[in-house]
């Protein structure tokens, strides 16, 4: 962790806000970088899956000793051979498979009878062969479906990535306002404690002067101890919340930096984009996952279905005593060629594997459908509740500001009355307690207000927009 002390006191809070620096640190954090690396992994997964439809180069070497019975008498003689083949092919997802191959072979025919060697003078001959072939399946569209499945799965993966990025931005913002709430409360508690200390000093003097009873000094000291206890309890929560932010962005905050944190009211009108209902990423992922299941089912159906395969091939070869002559003649205009047109039709017979795979996909599809239905319902309810809460908290902030104004006025008047002996010490403490509770209530209301805005922004896919435009 790097240790950086914030020196924003050198600048105005308007020119350089604490939040902007923390947010900049978050955007450059290892935590967010690790999440964003998933994007590259997703892109590579897609390229890997699409790679099965790229050009492929295949080399084959074979060494054989053949002495099989054959329909042709000359083929029933023992032959030693060495063959090397080079093939380049392109299996497309839509237009069939195309391939070109070149093969060279050397045959030891020393064990052949002389009557079979009228065309060759030596014991070893050489063959060069060139072939072009093409195959296409008229019925089975599994490769086309597979291609669509790759693209659809990529959309699901990218939506999952977007969800992770948005979720982490949301978690960061909640961690930030959690820490800010504790910092603001810590400030208030210290202010209250300072006033309590001053009251103890004043009350002690009044007791010595005979203007107050000793019980009032006890009450003042008890009130001070209560404030100090509250500071200690809040400090524990404060360090916990601030430590989370420190861990995320790698910055250590000192206690003197807390005074730079502020919390200002921002009307809901400033968050107009939050009200816009856009596509929810989780719902979109579930919808796209359903399309993945449908394509997987379709692909399985094709793979387990009938196929009618057309095959076309054209081959030329040359067999000579000399390797160079065989190679040259195989590319020439010789009549030694072979043309093949074939049709093959296949019918799958075993269905046990297909049956269970189909059942699994159908179960996944049904589960995904229910998950989608449930999530849509949950989001609608959450949106409605959050929107209503935002309006309530917005109104609550206005009420608490008025409450603070009146509580402060009442406290000042009670203090004046107490100094004149027209109000009791208990009335003074109650007036101060009302003022304290109002100020604490405002900080908590700020937190609830902005937490609800962030939650609604996350549901509507606008959380990053919120964080980009947020200010202290």
Secondary structure, DSSP 8 states (H G I E B T S, - for coil): -------GGGS-TTTS-HHHHHHHHHHTSHHHHHHHHHHHHHHHHHHHHHGGGSEEEEEEEEEEEE----SSGGGGS-EEEEEEEEEEEEE-SSS-EEEEEEEEEEEE-TTS-GGG-TT-SSSEEEEEEEEEEEEEESS--HHHHHHHHHHHHHHHHHHHHHHHHHHHHHHHHHHHHHHHHHHHHHHHHHHHHHHHHHHHHHHHHHHHTTSS-HHHHHHHHHHHHHHHHHHHHHHHHHHHHHHHHHHHHT----GGGGGG-------GGGGHHHHS----HHHHHHHHHHHHHHHHHHHHHHHTS-EEEEEEEEEEEEEESSHHHHHHHHTTT-S-EEEEEEEEEE-----HHHHHHHHHHHHHHHHHHHHHHHHHHHHHHHHHHHHHHHHHHHHHHHHHHHHHHHHHHHHHHHHHHHHTTSS-HHHHHHHHHHHHHHHHHHHHHHHHHHHHHHHHHHHTT-HHHHHHH---
